[in-house]
Amino acid sequence: MRVAVTGAVGQLGSELVPRLGPRAISLGHDRIEITDDASVVSVLDDVRPTHIINCAAYNLVDRAEDEPEVAYRVNACGPRNLARWCAANQATLLHVSTDYVFGLETNSHVPWRETDRPGPVSAYGISKLAGEYFVRTNCPRHLIVRTCGLYGHNAARGKGNFIETMLRLGRERSELRIVDDQRCTPTSVTDLADTLVSLIESEAWGVYHATNSGDCSWFQLAAEIFRLSNISIGLIPSTAAEYGAKARRPDYSVLDCSKLTGVVGSPLPAWQDAVARYLHERESQ
Ligand SMILES: NC(=O)c1ccc[n+]([C@@H]2O[C@H](COP(=O)([O-])OP(=O)(O)OC[C@H]3O[C@@H](n4cnc5c(N)ncnc54)[C@H](OP(=O)(O)O)[C@@H]3O)[C@@H](O)[C@H]2O)c1
């Protein structure tokens, strides 16, 4: 097994590469441009992977509202290029997608299953759903793994994530308003990376949901971060409307991961456990 990881220096990719050990072919943005078919073909023809895990993505959810064509190029045309190379070379493509393919249906508060009809509500979500369809249409040997609210230590050193943002605001402010009317499952890239490796080793294919277990609002996640970090701050529940982000997000995008559990044997750990481990590892770095 030779596994090319695109987006290899991002949050998730940088956790996957060490787990794969000598099987990994690390493809950062400096080595491959997934929107450019010529780059995809020449790099992959050179390294000849049997599997690709695509972690490369345009993840700026709010900015995507202003430049949807950029998001579409990276999140839809990029995976299409990878899928076509895989199909022509009998390789398997594991493509990482998002809970933001849901959101249009606002009455449902039951965890989403892989068979539920998606309905994105943002340019980012639409571009990711288009990427899923390109992968499904072009590459018979595919895995599409939808996940949610990723955080990892690599982003802590670079772009940041929700936990790092909360820790910074906890130092700067005495009071904070956090959205309490959107529910999902924040997910640790270390837990997700373990699962993705198990999944490609299992030779399963199709669409899977993969998040830590349980669910919470952003307000509840912030409260847990501050509790575990012994930061005392006035935390006030707020609404998405009050926060006024440029992109609309799902009110409820909890994913049912039981199909994945059936393949890898056990569910991912509870989100509270994953957050506690992240904070502990951060302290000891
Ligand atoms: N972050 C989340 O909360 C979240 C939630 C649900 C699903 N996901 C999905 O999970 C996957 C991994 O996310 P992540 O948080 O690890 O992302 P990330 O940290 O932003 O990493 C993405 C990587 O992709 C690279 N990249 C961007 N455009 C590229 C291109 N055109 N060609 C090649 N490489 C390119 C980036 O390099 P540069 O920075 O150098 O451009 C970056 O290293 C993505 O598919 C994402 O949509 C993420």
The ligand as a Gaussian input file, in Angstrom:
#p B3LYP/6-31G(d) Opt

LIG

0 1
 N      -11.473000      22.311000       9.502000
 C      -12.698000      21.873000       9.799000
 O      -13.312000      22.284000      10.795000
 C      -13.369000      20.861000       8.907000
 C      -14.680000      20.444000       9.194000
 C      -15.280000      19.474000       8.379000
 C      -14.581000      18.951000       7.303000
 N      -13.324000      19.406000       7.033000
 C      -12.618000      18.845000       5.881000
 O      -11.509000      18.110000       6.370000
 C      -10.439000      18.170000       5.422000
 C       -9.154000      18.559000       6.140000
 O       -9.334000      19.845000       6.739000
 P       -8.165000      20.568000       7.550000
 O       -8.806000      21.308000       8.665000
 O       -7.053000      19.621000       7.807000
 O       -7.700000      21.645000       6.452000
 P       -6.439000      22.633000       6.501000
 O       -5.747000      22.578000       7.808000
 O       -6.935000      23.948000       5.983000
 O       -5.471000      21.983000       5.408000
 C       -5.785000      21.995000       4.056000
 C       -4.505000      21.866000       3.288000
 O       -4.816000      21.848000       1.896000
 C       -3.844000      22.593000       1.209000
 N       -4.403000      23.093000      -0.035000
 C       -5.308000      24.082000      -0.193000
 N       -5.580000      24.286000      -1.483000
 C       -4.839000      23.374000      -2.178000
 C       -4.686000      23.082000      -3.555000
 N       -5.354000      23.783000      -4.480000
 N       -3.840000      22.088000      -3.932000
 C       -3.148000      21.400000      -2.989000
 N       -3.230000      21.639000      -1.662000
 C       -4.085000      22.621000      -1.262000
 C       -3.511000      23.726000       2.156000
 O       -2.233000      24.256000       1.861000
 P       -2.021000      25.877000       1.938000
 O       -2.515000      26.299000       3.299000
 O       -0.567000      26.010000       1.730000
 O       -2.865000      26.430000       0.828000
 C       -3.536000      23.028000       3.522000
 O       -2.269000      22.519000       3.891000
 C      -10.910000      19.108000       4.321000
 O      -11.462000      18.353000       3.266000
 C      -12.028000      19.886000       4.959000
 O      -12.972000      20.371000       4.036000
 C      -12.698000      20.331000       7.803000

